[in-house]
Amino acid sequence: MQLVEIYVNDQEVAGEYIAQAFFEWNGQEWEMTVKGASKDEAESTAKAQAEAYLQAWTADKNAANDKYSVYPF
């Protein structure tokens, strides 16, 4: 599993910014969504969660996917 991209929406949605982290593994794209009060907060949260997810993923793929809500895109 590798992190491919982090994308943050330019516009607020219901008072929050949405950031998506995209991962790739064996040709399949996976996605995690996080929210923040600002674009910077959403981006930094996505980066931190993506890093924690990748560490957890090496130990137990299914548990990491469930804990960090990572799904096939």
KEVEXDREN-144640 format. One record per residue (C-alpha): residue in three letters; x, y, z; residue number from 0. Coordinates in Angstrom, 3 decimals. Each point is the difference from the previous one (the first is absolute). Last residue first. Layout:
// KEVEXDREN-144640
<ala, <X, Y, Z>, NUM>
...
***
This chain:
// KEVEXDREN-144640
<phe, <-12.342, 3.872, -4.699>, 72>
<pro, <0.541, -3.054, 2.188>, 71>
<tyr, <-0.544, 0.921, 3.649>, 70>
<val, <2.019, 1.444, 2.867>, 69>
<ser, <-2.029, 0.726, 3.142>, 68>
<tyr, <3.056, 0.498, 2.248>, 67>
<lys, <-0.853, -2.721, 2.536>, 66>
<asp, <-1.666, -2.324, -2.539>, 65>
<asn, <2.776, 0.183, -2.588>, 64>
<ala, <2.620, -0.353, 2.750>, 63>
<ala, <-1.732, -3.076, 1.441>, 62>
<asn, <-0.183, -1.590, -3.458>, 61>
<lys, <3.644, 0.650, -0.886>, 60>
<asp, <1.521, -1.132, 3.291>, 59>
<ala, <3.628, 0.846, 0.912>, 58>
<thr, <1.090, 1.786, -3.203>, 57>
<trp, <-3.343, 1.809, -0.106>, 56>
<ala, <0.560, 1.554, 3.427>, 55>
<gln, <3.069, 1.873, -1.253>, 54>
<leu, <-1.781, 1.027, -3.193>, 53>
<tyr, <-3.021, 1.168, 1.996>, 52>
<ala, <2.101, 2.131, 2.348>, 51>
<glu, <1.630, 1.743, -2.969>, 50>
<ala, <-3.346, 0.513, -1.746>, 49>
<gln, <-1.547, 1.330, 3.211>, 48>
<ala, <2.795, 2.549, 0.442>, 47>
<lys, <-0.153, 1.129, -3.634>, 46>
<ala, <-3.806, 0.204, 0.033>, 45>
<thr, <0.039, 1.979, 3.247>, 44>
<ser, <2.557, 2.411, -1.461>, 43>
<glu, <-2.116, 0.485, -3.118>, 42>
<ala, <-3.265, 0.508, 1.875>, 41>
<glu, <1.649, 2.441, 2.409>, 40>
<asp, <1.551, 1.980, -2.843>, 39>
<lys, <-3.283, 0.168, -1.912>, 38>
<ser, <-1.785, 1.208, 3.118>, 37>
<ala, <-2.469, -1.473, 2.517>, 36>
<gly, <1.093, -3.508, -0.941>, 35>
<lys, <-1.411, -3.175, -1.512>, 34>
<val, <1.429, -3.405, -0.900>, 33>
<thr, <-0.595, -2.403, -2.895>, 32>
<met, <2.040, -3.135, -0.746>, 31>
<glu, <0.239, -1.573, -3.452>, 30>
<trp, <1.321, -3.161, -1.669>, 29>
<glu, <1.179, -0.518, -3.580>, 28>
<gln, <0.594, -3.559, -1.206>, 27>
<gly, <3.052, -0.849, -2.155>, 26>
<asn, <1.501, -2.275, 2.653>, 25>
<trp, <-0.245, 2.714, 2.659>, 24>
<glu, <-0.584, 3.689, -0.613>, 23>
<phe, <-0.920, 2.713, 2.470>, 22>
<phe, <-2.026, 3.192, -0.258>, 21>
<ala, <-0.387, 2.383, 2.924>, 20>
<gln, <-3.076, 2.201, -0.146>, 19>
<ala, <-0.437, 3.314, 1.746>, 18>
<ile, <-3.359, 1.608, 0.684>, 17>
<tyr, <-0.333, 3.547, 1.282>, 16>
<glu, <-2.662, 0.766, 2.565>, 15>
<gly, <-2.839, 2.481, 0.444>, 14>
<ala, <-2.660, -2.159, -1.680>, 13>
<val, <2.314, -0.602, -2.960>, 12>
<glu, <2.689, 2.620, -0.322>, 11>
<gln, <1.508, 0.647, -3.416>, 10>
<asp, <3.498, -0.679, -1.315>, 9>
<asn, <-0.225, -3.738, 0.717>, 8>
<val, <3.230, -1.541, 1.289>, 7>
<tyr, <1.826, -2.753, -1.924>, 6>
<ile, <2.710, -2.252, 1.404>, 5>
<glu, <1.707, -2.202, -2.561>, 4>
<val, <1.620, -3.392, -0.648>, 3>
<leu, <0.607, -1.461, 3.453>, 2>
<gln, <1.338, -3.529, -0.311>, 1>
<met, <-1.318, -3.419, 0.881>, 0>
***
